[in-house]
Amino acid sequence: MKLIIFIFILIQVHGNSVAEMTGTTSGYMGESPMEDILDKSSDSLTVFEDGKVSLSKSNQKEKETTPGTLYSKKTNEKSQLDWPEKLKEKCKNVEKNRGCKFFKNNENNITNTINDLKQKTVLELKFSDNRPGCTGFLIGNNLVMTNNHCMNEDLCKKTNVSFDGVETKIKCVELIKGNKELDYAIFRLETKPSFGQSALLYNGNFKSVLTKDPQLFVIQYPDAKLKLSWIDCAFEYENDISTDYFFIHRCDTKKSSSGSPIYLYNGINSSVIGLHNSAYHLWNGAIKMENILLDIKENNETLYKSLRILK
């Protein structure tokens, strides 16, 4: 009898281990210390077609106080404030971690930078046919960059975007550019978000950045939930399979993180150095922004000149 019980327990433990290991191939295996640092809340943000914004508490009745078509509502009461506290809590157990030390020494600047980007720049792609979403980010007044595998002309017609957990009806109206090899796409929104801010795109020397081992971070929307990767977010050196246009990184991602910007931290001048597009066994992959920018310049110089570029 004891032998039978032992075998049963062994099977259960083994089964759980396999489930944890197989999980998903869109991000790191196992649990990340940065899990759910940013999440949703309960205030209501109302954005009108003419660009005016009204913020109200969730226990108040929502009113349309400005003429125009209501096209977004519903967000979080603490999304602006609670993630730094969660990060500090996570860092208590890994105080010697480089990312935690860096955050401790630059807390105010980092908090302001990430709050600004998650509210104004990084967005979630939602598809009306209920397929898993993707992440994207503003690169112009009403232009969004994401992965090519996340967007095509048919999907554009089914796509709405949201910022900082806000449910919106801002629609994709046109696919501007797609590149299968570099896995990037650019599409146009029907209107410019009044609070929107274009990302700063890095076009400097990629190799020189590698030698400095900089702090990276990713703002993303896996499973329709706002998430920040910071603690172990860095370039991968030991298992480097980088190519002329592709690099690997250790920033934690999940399903629907495709199209997320890989940021190179530099305060208010933090810039997008890569476009996250893939996941492998123990690390993730991204396309170098300098190669994407080169492709845009060669094929659409007018678009290239309109971008915010850090050289």
N, C-alpha and C positions, 0 to 999 in steps of 0.2 A: 504493500500500500504506500509506504514512504517513497519507494522508488517511483511509483506512478505520479505522486504529487510533485516530486522533484523534476521529473521530465516535463510535466505540465507547466511548471514555473519557468523552466529553461526555455520552452517554446515561446511563452509570453514575452519574456525579456528579449529574446532574439528577434521576435516579430517587431517589437517596438523599435529596436535599434535599426532594423532594416527600413522601417517606415521613416525614421528620422533621417537616415542617410540618403534615401532616394529622393524624398521631398520634391523640390522643384529645381530645374536646371536654369532658372532665370536669375539666380543670385547665389550667395554663399550657402553652403550646407550648414544646418544647425542654426542655433539662435544667435543673433547679433546683440552686442551690448547696447547698440543704438536703436533697438527695436522701438518703434512708435514714439520717438522723441517729439515729433510734431503730430498733433491729432486734431480732430474736429471738435466744435463747440456749439453754442446755442444762441448767439446774437443773430439779428437779421440785418443784412446789408441789402439795400435796395438801390439798384443802378438803373437809371432811365436812359432812353435812347439819345437824349440830348446831352448826356454826359454827367448829369447831376447825381449825387450820391446821398442817400439817407441811411443812417445807422440807428437801429432801435433795439431795445432789450427784447428777449424772446417772450417775456410775459406781457408785453404790450401788444395791442392790436396793430397789425401792419396797415399803414395807410399810404395811398399814392398821393403824395403832397405836391408833386411836380408834374405838370403836363408832359405827356410822352408815353411811350410804350414800355411797360414794365418787362424787363427781360432777365433779371437775376434776383435771387433772394436766398436766405438761409445760410448762415455760417456759425462759427463757434464763439463763445464768450471769452475763452482763454487762449485762443490760438496765437494771439499776439504776445502772450506773457509766459505761458507755462513751460515751454520747451527748455529755456535755460535752466530751470530748476530740475527738470528731469535729467538733463545732461550732467549737472553737478552731482545728482544722486547716483547716476551710473558710474561716474568717475571716482566715487569713493572707493570702489573695489579695484580700480586699476589706476591708482594715483601716479604710478611711474610711467604710464602710457604717454607717449609723446604728444598725442592729440589733446589729452587731458591737461597736461602741463601747459601747452600752448593756450588752451582755452582759459585756464586759471590766470595766466599772465595778461590776457587780452580780452577779458570777458565782455566789457562794455562795447568795445569796437565790433567784436564778433557778433554779439547779440543784435546790435543795430544793423549790421550788414545783412545778416540772414533774415531778420524781420522784414527789411526793405525788399529783398529779392523774392521772398515767398509771397508777399502781398502784391507785388507789382510786375514781376517778370516771369517766374516759373508757373506753369499752368498744367491742368489736367485735361486730357482729351477723352471725351465721353462719346460713345457711339450709340445711336438710337436702336440698333439691332441687338443690343445687349452683349456684344462681344467684349472681351477684356479690353480695358482702355490702355492709353499710353501717356507719357509725359511729354511736354514740349516747353518752349520758352520764346518770349517775344524777342525779335531781332529788328523790328521796325514798328512804325505807328500801329499797323494792323497786320504785321507779318509774323508768322510763327515758324520755328524750326523744330523738327522732330525726326525720327527715323523714317527712311523710305519704306521699311517693312510695316510701318504703322499707318501709312497714308497713300491713297491713290485717288483718282478722280471720283470713283463711285463712293468711296468712304468719306470723301470731303462732304458730300451731300448729307451724310448721316452724322456729322461731327458737330458737337458743341464743346466749348471750353469753359473752365472755371478757374478762379484764382483763390488761393488760400482757403480752400474748402467751400467757397461760395458756389451755390448751384446757379448756373447761368443758362441763357439761351443765345449766347453769342455764337453765331454759326460760321463754319468754314464755307466760303463761297467760291474759291478758286485755288487749284493746285498750280503754283508758280513754277516750281522746279523739283525734279526728282532725280536722284542718282543712285542706281542699284549698287554699284561697286563701293561707293563711299557711304552708302546706306543713310543718306540724308534726304529730307524733303522740306520744302518751304511752301506754306499755303497762306492765303489771305483770309482775314476775318471780315465779316460784313461791316464791322464798325471798329473804330479804335477805342479800347477801354480808356476812360477818362483818367484813370489812376495808373495806366500802364507805363512801364519803363523798359526800354530796349536793353538787352544784355550787352555787356562789353565783351568783345570777342578777341581772344589772344592770337596774335599773328607774329610772335617773336621767334627766337631760336629755341626749338623744343629741346634739343640736346643740352643746352646750357641750363635749362630749368631742371632737367633730370639730375644734374650734378649737385644741385642745391637741396635736393630731397625736400620739396616744399609741402606745406599742408594743403590737402585737397578737401573738398566737401561736395556733397550731392544733395540737392533738394529734389524730391521725386514723389510720385503718386502711385505706389504699389497697391493694388487691390482697392483703388479709390480712397486711399487714406494717406494724408500728408506725412512725409517721413524725411528725416535728415540723417545722412551718413557723415560722421565726423571722426570718431575715435580712432579707427584704424584706416582711415581714408588716405591712401598714398599710392604712389606708383609701385608696381611689383618689379623687383630687380632679380630675385633668385631664379624665377622661372620665366625669364623674359623671352617672349616669342614675337616681340614687336616687329613691325614692318615699316616701310616708308610712310604709310598712312595710318597704321593701326598700333595701339599700345594696350597693355594690360594694367589693371589696377586692382587694389584690394578694398575699394569702397563697397560697403554692403548694399546690395540691391535685391529686388524681388520681381515677381511677375508684374507687368505693367510699368516697370521702371524704364522700359525702352524709350529712348528719346530724351532722357534726362541730361542736363548740362553738368559736366564735370568741371567744377570751379577751382581755380588756383587762387587761394586766399591771399588778398592784399588789401584788407580794409575796404574802403569805398571804391577802390580800383580793382576789386576781385573780378577776374575775367574767366570766360569759358575757354578752357584749353582742350576739351574733348567732348564728344557726343557719345554717351553710353549706348551700346547697341547689342551686347551679347554677354553670355555667361558660360563659364566652363566649370570644371570640377571644383577647383579651389580658388578661382579668381575670375575677374570680369574683364570684358574688352570694350574699347572705345575707339572712335575715329578721331584722328588729330584735327583740331580746328584749322590749323594752318593749311592743310590739304583741302578741306572744304572751301575755305576762303579763296584758295587758288583756283579751284574749279568754278566758283561763282564769278570771279574776276575774268576768267577766260571766256565765259559764256554769257555773262550779263553784267557788263561794266557799270551800267547805271545803277543796278541793284547793289553792286559792290560798294560804290561810292556813298550809298545811303546808310551803310552799316556803321555802327560804333566799333572801331577796331583799335586795339592796343598793340603797338609794334615794339 
